[in-house]
Every structure is written in C-alpha cells, then in structure tokens.
C-alpha cells in the first residue's frame, strides 16, 4: 500500500504519458516497456500504476478501450487524447527545466 | 466499472504469472509471487474507486447504515433523544403554523393584494366600524375602488322546534363575494338581493355536515331566525370570508335584516357603527395614490352620512379622522390584536425549549463519544481519515435530527389543534385552518439541519481529539469527562431550564388568577338571560310591560329566589333585557356588573 518513495507522483504521470505517446498500450505493457527501456532501473509498483492510470483518465488526458491482445485475450488499452498530448508537452518542458536546474546546482564547485 | 477493474487487474496478474513461469518458477508459486508483487489487490481497488466521483454518495449510504445499526444497539438513548427532538422541533413548527395562519397567510381569494380595509384614524384613535348609510354612500361615490363591501357576523337560530341550532351567520353586502373574488362551488354567490332577500349560501363544512354533501341542495329551504330562506349556493372548501379566525356556517344578504328584525332601524341609523368597510382597489392603483385621492371622498362621506346628535346636528368628532387604507391581503382579524404579545412570548419560549433540547442532546452525545473512543481509535488506526470519522458522526446526528423532525411534524399537527382550541373561549369559537404547507415544512427541515449542526459538531470534534495508543491498550475503559465542553454545556442547559421553569411558574400563577378572578359578588346560582323583545316588535311602553310580565312569571318558577330588573348593555340601540349566560362569561363581565342596578346587587349579596 505504500506509495513509491523513489518516484514522485508527477514523474510517474510523465513516464506513462511518454509511453502512451508512442502508441496504445495496456497496463502490463506499460510496466514492461518502462522496465526494459530503463534496463530494469525503473520498477513500477503495480499498486501505484493503476491509480495513476485512473486519475489520468479522470482528468481526460488518456482514454481507455477494450481490445484483444496478440494472444486473443481481452485487455484494457490506454490511448493518449489530444488534450493528453498537450499536457505531455507541458510536463516534459517542466521536467527538463527542473532537471537542468538541479544539474547546474550539482555541478557547482 | 468495478467489474472492469477486476478484469483489468486479473489480466495483469496473469501476465505477471506467465512471465514468472517462463523464467522457470512453478505455476502455483508463480501465481503467489505475482499476487504478492502486485501488492494488495483490495487496497488497489479501493484506491481506484476513491478516484471516482460518486464516492461520496456511497460513503453516505454506508454511514447511514452504520448509524442505524449504532442507534439500534441502544434503544433507550435513541428513544429519549428522538422524543426530546420531536418536542423541540414539533413545538416550534406548531407555533410557526399558528403565526403563519393568523398573521401571514393570504386570503384564498383572487388577487388578495388589492384588498384594503378602510379605517378612520386620529392619532392613536381608530374607528373601524361604520353605519349602513356610510357604506351605501361610499359604494356609490368612491371610484378608486372597483368594489366596496361589508358584512356583519352574527348568530341566529337555525331550524325549528326541537332541532334548532345556534349557528354563525355572515350578513353580507351586495359586492362581498365579487369584491373578495370568490366563486361558489355549487350554484351562485350573493349579489344584489334587494328583490328577494331570503336567499342563503352555505359554507362547505356546513353543507357537508348538515346536508350530507347533498348535490341537490340548491332550492331547498332552511329556517333562520324563524324566516324561511332558500339555498342558492355552496362555497368551496377553504373559503371563510374576510375575517381570519371566524368562519360562518351560512351567508345571507344584509338586506335580509329587514326580514329578521322588521322593527329595527339599524340599517337607516347614522349613529350605529356596526359595519367594517373593505374595498378592492382598481387594478393599477397603488396604495399611496389611492389613500391620497380618497381623503376628500372620505370627508364628504362623513359630512353626508356621519353620526348626528339628538338635535339632528352633525357631530363634530369624525371630521378630525382621516382615512387610512390598510392592506388586507391576509384579511382582518381580532386575533392579531388580542394575541400579539402572547404569540411573541410563545415563539421565544419554544425557541428556548429547542435550544435546551439541543444542548441536552449534545451533552448526551459527548458522553457517548467518550465510550466510543475505542471504536473510533480502531477506525483511525485502520486508515480512516479524520474527515471521514467526522462525517460519520455528523451523519449519525443528521439521522437523529431527521427522525426527530418527522416525529416533530406529527406532534405539531396535534399541538397546533390544541393551540387553536385554547384560543377559543365559550363565546368566541375560533375556527382556524392550520395546514402544513411548503413554507412550514421548509422551516422544519431547516430546523432539523440547524439542530444537527448544533448538537452534532461538538461531540464529533471532541471524539477526534482522543489519542490512539492509550485507548487501544486500555480496552473499553472510560475516560473521565473532565472536559471544558461538557461542563459549559451543562451550565448552559441548567441556566436555560431554570429560566423556563420560573417563567412557567409565573405564567401558571397569572393564569390561575385570571380564571378565578373574584367578581366582587357571589356568583354561584346566578343565571343571566338575554332577551331581545324588539325583534318581535315590542318596544317603548309595551317593552316595559313585557319585562314586568316576564319578571312576575319568573318569580313563579320554583327555585328562583330573586330576580333583577333589566340592565343596560353596551349598545344604546334596541337591545336591553335580562341576560342569561354561563358563569365563566359572567366572570369576564365582572367590570360591567359593577355598574348594575341596586336590585342586582341585592340579589348577589344575599347568600
């Protein structure tokens, strides 16, 4: 039940939006993709993934559809909405500003 | 929605399991691992559900069910709480209904806002009754009114022989019904009945009780005051004329007076002030303008038809009166004047009673909150937020208040009827139609909410201050209630109760004095009879002879010790004689009896 101490909530949203911007995906797929791409560094707690997905859906940035997977099983796929695209761009810019600023501070002698 | 969620999550778990199996783990262990890795599914579902907006309704229903179970567990406390709430809220509702009926409610007629009462005023002095000639003159000569009307409330004997009844009758003028804007339910109302004045219109209730709601009642005859009247109409339910608190059984034309009392000069007398004046303003005329335009008309009326002195000269005092047009949308009522102060006192008293109830209940709930500390501590430990717990307690209070308000409404119905009965005395029965209408219901609902907040908040907040650990360890041990809250509440409650108790004691003493006022003589075994010989044409010397004969014959009746000659009553015109009425009205007329003749005093001083 614990929230992840490694990732702040905002960052998780950003990662989800990024993943979905590349194409529709179901929850399991998002977890797998993030693990793979980050070389197992990012382990998303399932307990925080689904609430985040539902919150994003409530806010209208992603929407969901039931589709069939390759194995002919039913799963809920999430897609990015146009509003979600705009939100992603905004959050990406924020993240870059933030991380740039932190980087500058850390580099100072 | 939650079905979908389950399916979604189980898909995820299966994929996770499959992944583990591919890595070589045994299927059962793989599944167990997957579930563990996944984290608490129930918790997850709860969190997802939390994000949904319909959450608060579900919470509320849940709280309600819990509250019902909680109160069912302690029926004694619940019963006491409900009773005191019912009393507090019910009493307030009853008094408000009374006020609404007597003071606020508009007459059930067309456009009541255009109705005015014409009153003559000079400083503090007000003249509300006028003569028939004044009424006639005004009706013919006051163009600002589309209708001018009047009426006289009276009582007559209806029926004949053994089945006679003493009923209330309104003698109404030509434009009474059109002026008020009221229509008959059956037949017609009264208009200009100069040709044939022996017609009558029945009230709805009288038609239902005396004529069994007979639809063929039109054309039937009834006797009033010994004269045969033909029924020409029935009024709809709810119509009671223009006077709040008085409703008559039958309406007859004012012109019928010449049939009922053929020897009376009342309708021609300029000095008899016995009729109120009401008018309906023409549409579009504002009250201020109307009053201004009316003054000269009024003075002309006084000039032409005002009271004359013995020499036939015009009596000066009315000239100083100026006309006042009083808005009469809610009719006119002596009740308002008579009961103005008592009603205000009553409003204050029931408000204080409600306050005491709330304080009492608050104290109760505080005490219970202390015994529930363990239960609340557990809830907080399991993860309920503070807000959630407060919501729970407020919901409990709300449930109590709503149930109390529902009971209070029932109590209000009963007690408002009691109040109306108390307003009546033996000579003036008050008929009020107290109804629950939307404004009263809204008021009650508002009261319920207010009381919830009043007595629910304190315990709820107090309950939260409880610290978790010592409570859980000590089990259901009761913590001493040495809290400032409950002590101050207790003080307030005792103070208010004392005020009310003293007030009630004083009131009872005054009331007792009133009903047992010493009239200054021994009123036991004294009967007073009212006789009006003028109505059968006996007046002047014949009347004196009549009284003499009556007196002689009374002396022959066994059981009569002494009898007194007639005393004058209030009216100078026509009515004089021996009064016969019950003993309690006798007490109220004690003042007038002090001016009675010596003969009367002789009777009453004897044992």
Interface residues (C-beta under 8 A of the other chain):
Chain A: X1 X26 X27 X28 X31 X45 X46 X47 X50 X51 X54 X55 X58 X73 X74 X75 X76
Chain B: X4 X5 X7 X8 X9 X11 X12 X14 X15 X16 X37 X38 X39 X40 X43 X44 X47 X48 X51 X52 X53
